[in-house]
Amino acid sequence: DLRATVVIEHIMQASDVSHTMQHWHVYRKWNQKLFHEMLLAYRAGRMDSDPASFWYKGEIRFFDNYIIPLAKKLKDCNVFGVSSDECLNYAISNRNEWEARGKQIVEEMLVEFTDKEVDAEKG
């Protein structure tokens, strides 16, 4: 059935980015892990651009162009009950929180990552 296929596709897409549709602290935890992974790749020469240069605006675009539309699609499927409302509400809330605090958070993540690198070098 086509509807079931569409629902499964939406679930698969959401599973990869579900942290963006959960509590702020869950989103922050996984966002930071991905940022640090990409920063490490950049510093090791496996990535062309420093993620700090695009992370703030990139997250806003990600929410606006992928996460929030996906959360709306999940809600429109009418198979998840109030959980769909929660996903959409968290996505919107996290997007707004990121817009307000994201620049500062990127700076904090840079400092924390640098501190961890220094600690690792000390052994």
N, C-alpha and C positions, 0 to 999 in steps of 0.2 A: 504494500500500500504506500502511495506517495507521501501521505501525511506522516506516516511512521518513519520513513526515510529522512524527511526534512527534520523531524524532531531529533532523530539520532544524530544527524549532522550538526545540529545546534548544540547538542549535549557534548559531542566530541570537541567542537570549537571551544565551548565554555570550560571544558575540563582542563585545557591548557592554560587558561587565564583566570581560573576561578578565584584566585587570590584578590583580583581587582573588584570582585563582587561580594567580598566578605568584610568583616570589621576592619577599621582603619589599621589596627596593629597587625593584623594578618597581612593586609596589603603591603604595609611598610616593611615587614620582615622579608617577604619574598622579593619585593622591589629592590631592597638593599642587596640581597644575595645576587640578583641578576646584575645590578650595577657593578658590584665588586668583581663578579666574574668577567664582565665586559671590560672593566678597567684593567684587570690583570692581563687580558688578551691584548689590549691596546699597548700596554707597557712592555709586553713580550714581543710586540711586532706582528701579532696575528690579526690586528684590526687597524684600519686606516685612520679612524677618527677617535678622538678622546670622547668617551661617553659623557663626560662632564659638560662638554660644549653643546650637547643637544638634549640631554636627559630631561630637563624641566619641560621644555616645549614639546618634546617627543611624547611624554606621558599625557599631556593635555590632548594632543592630536590622537593618541591611541584611545583614550577614553571617548573622545567626541566621534571618532570615525569607525571604531571597532567595538569597544566594550559596551557602551551605552546602547548602540543599535542592536548588538547581540542580546543584551539583557532584555530589550523590548521584544525581540523575536521570541525569546524564551517565554516571556509573559504572554505573548499572543498565541502561543501553542496551547495554552489552557490545560496543560497536563501536570503542572507542578504546584498548583494551588497558591497559597500565600508565599511559598518559597520564591516564586517568580517575582513577587512584589519586593521581597527582601533583597534579591539580587539586584534589581533595578535601583532600589533606594540606596543600597550600599555603593553601587557604581557611581551614582550621581553624587552622593555624599563624599566619596573618596576623591572624585574628580575635583569637587569644589575645595576640599581640604588641601589637595595637592596644589591647586592654583594659588591658594593663599599662603601655603607654607613650603612649597616645593623647592624654590630657589635656595632657601636656607637649608633645607634638608640635603640637597645636593652638596652644598658646602660642608655640612656635617659628615656626610658619607665619605667625602674626600679626605677629611682630617682623620676619621676613624680608620679608613683603609691605610693611609700613610702611617699612622701609629702602629697598626698591625704589622706592616712591612718592617718597620724599625724593630719592633719586638722580635719578629722572626729572624732578622739578621743577627740580633744579639744572642739568639739561641736559647 
